[in-house]
Amino acid sequence: VPPVVGPDQPSTTSADGATAAGPIDINTATADQLTALPGIGPATAASIISHRDEHGPFASPEALIDVAGIGPSKLAQVVGLIATS
């Protein structure tokens, strides 16, 4: 039985079927955590981490649009599942 997730606690499911409750902090997330997001594969996760390393922390989830490989539709898929610290 999957965990119960309320409207304020989005969940993500990784390729192996594991589910994590709550938003993923894109300023601290590992590549494995990022690839659990819909539409984010290993290359895009690496781009997110590279952008974060080069430019500093993301100011908001919407700032992910500045990463190569993240367009409006991909951002729309993940914006409710991510947060910034």
VENURMO-V330498 format. One line per field, one symbol per residue. phi: phi as a letter, one per 20 degrees, with the letter a starting at -180 (. if undefined). psi: psi as a letter, one per 40 degrees, with the letter a starting at -180 (. if undefined). burial: b if it has 9 or more other C-alpha atoms within 8 Angstrom, else e. Layout:
# VENURMO-V330498
phi->???
psi->???
burial->???
This chain:
# VENURMO-V330498
phi->.ffecefecfcccegenfddenfeffecfegfffffffndegfffffffffffednfffbgfffffegnddgfffffdgfdcbce
psi->hiihhidegiiihideeihhiiihheeeiiddddeeihehadddddddddddddeaihdideeedehhehaddddddedeeiii.
burial->eeeebeeebbbbbbeeeebebbbbbbbebebebbbbbeebeeebbbbbbebbeeeeebeebeebbebeebeeebbebbbbbbbbe
